[in-house]
């Protein structure tokens, strides 16, 4: 059965059980296999930047933060730390362009998406997928849902390292734009679409488009 949500006054149809069980089985298998081999391949880069982060600023090179996943279940998302330890001393803040909280090494790893490498562990554990809406904190879900009814519908699918919103603007998108792209993905997701997203993600990694 379809469920209806409203976004900025416009009614959207959110298609529920979409693909067949074989789609989900194949998606999970691809997630596990690609993440496993990518983690093995990228471990030297991960170790190098762990050292550089420690040299550049005090504190652990890793950053763990609770995010909401499939059906609103929280999990600890792992990233390489790109900001100073006191980045949120004034409370949760949405990342902005040329954010002063970002360290020197942090600016580079955010631009190249190297800070996302540890999330491959989240994919292996099943908390995330390679492709899906970016996971957000419960705080932002509550805030955005006040003026963007339907934002929580992003929780209908497993969050991802990359996604349709990321390859269409990423950090440069407003919450409303991000929601519209994420709902489009949820409505139309298929293996063909996910392959397209993967190829576009590779191009973005090499160009640094949409980074903050």
N, C-alpha and C positions, 0 to 999 in steps of 0.2 A: 504494500500500500504506500502511496505517496504521502509525504507530509509537507505542509505549506508554511513558509516563513516569510516575514516581511523585512525587506532591506531598503531603508531610506524611502519608505512609502510605496515601494513597488513589490508586488507579490511574486515570489519565486517558488518554483516547484523543486523540492529536494527529493530526488528519486531514492527510495530506500533499497532494499536488498538488491543491488544491481547485479553484478556479475555472478556467475555460478560458483559453486564451491571449488571447482578446479582453478578458477582465477585466483582465489585467495591462497590455495595450496601452492600454486606456481609462484605467486608473488612472494610468499614467505620463503620458499626455497631459493628464489633468486636473491632476496634480501640477505639470507644467511650466507650463501656461497660467495657473493660479491663482497660482502662486508668482511668475511673471514680472510679472503685473499688480499683485499685492499689494506686491511690492518697489518698483515704480514709485510706487505710491500712498503707501507708508509711508516713502519715502526722506526727506522733510522731517522726520518724527518721529524717524527714525534719526539724522539729522544733529544735531537739537536735543539729543537725549539724549547723543550723543557729546560735545558741548560741556559739558553739565551734569555728566557723569561726570568729565571732566577738571578741572572747577572744584571738584567735591566731594572728589576724591581723586587722588593721584598715579598715574601709569601710563597705559597705553593704555586707551582706552574699550572695546576689543574683547578678548575672552577666547577663546583657542583651546585645545582639549583633545582628546586622542586618545580616541575611543570605538570600541566594536566595532559593526560594522554587519552586513549580510546575510552569513550563513555565517561570521561571526567575523572578517571583514576590517576592519581598523582604518582610521579616517579622522579628519580634524581637524574637530571640530564647532565652529562659530562662534557666540558669544553676545556680548551686551553685558555688560561686566564689572559684577557686582553686589556683589562682595566686595572686601575689601582685598587688596593684592598678596601679603601673607604669610598668606593664609587657610589654606594647607595646609603651614605650616612644620613641623607635627608629623605630617605624613603625610596621606593621603586620609581625608576625613571625610564621612559622610552628612549632608546638610543637615537641620537641626533647626528646630523652631518658635522664633521670636524669636532666630535665630542671631546671635550677637554679631559674627560676621565680616562681616555684611551692612552696606554703607554706607547713608547716608541716602537717596541717590538709588536705590541698589540695592534697598532695601525697596519703593520705589514701582514700579520696573520689573519686579520679580518678581511683585508683586501683580497688576499689569495685563498681565503676560506680554510687555511691550515688550522685555525682554531676549532673547526668542526670535526677534525679527524677522530677525537675520542668518542664522538657520538656513534661511531661504528660499533662500539661496545654496547651501546643502548639498542642498536639494531640487532646485534647477536642475541641479546637478552630477550628481545621481543617487545621492548618498551616502545620502539619506534620502527619505522620502515625507512627505506632509502628515499621513498617519495611519498609526500603527503603534506598537509598544512603544517607550517612551523609550530612547534609546541609553545604555548604561552603560559605565564603564571596565572594562578587563580585570581590574583589582584587585578590583572588587566582584563580578564574575562568579565569580572564584576563591573569594572569601570566602563568598558566598551559596550556591554550589554545595556547600559543605561540609555545610550543614544544610538546604538546599532542592534536593535532586537534581531536575534538570529545569529549573533556572533558565536554563541555556544554550539551552534550546529556544526562548527568545525570539528567538534569532538565526536562526530558520528563515525569518523574514520581514524585510523592510527596516524599520528603525526609523523613527519618525515624530515630528513636532513635537507632535502631540496623538494621543490614542488612547483606547481603551476604559477603561483604568486611570485616565487623566487626568480623564475626565469622570465617574468614579465615586469620586473621592477625591483623586486627584493626589498631592501631596506628603504628605498625611496618611496614606497607606496604608503598611502594613508591607511589607517585601519579599515575604512570603508572599502577602499580599492582592494586591499588584501582579502577582505571577506568575500567580495564579488568574485575574485579569481579562485578562491578556495571553494566556494560553492559551485562554481563552474566545473572545477576538477571533480568534486564529489558527484555531480550529475553525470559527467561524461567519462569518468575514469575507465581505462581499458589498458591492456598490455601495450597496444600501439601508442597510446598517449604517453605512457610511462617511458617508453623507449625514446620518444621525442623529447621528453623532459630531461632524460639523462644526457642526450647529445647536446642539448642547449645548455645544460649545467656545465659540461666540460668546456664549452666555448666561453662561458662567463668566468670560470676559474682562471682561464688564460688572459682574459681582458680586464678582470677586476670590476666589471660593471655592477652598479648597485650596491657597492660595499660602503660600510660606515665604520 
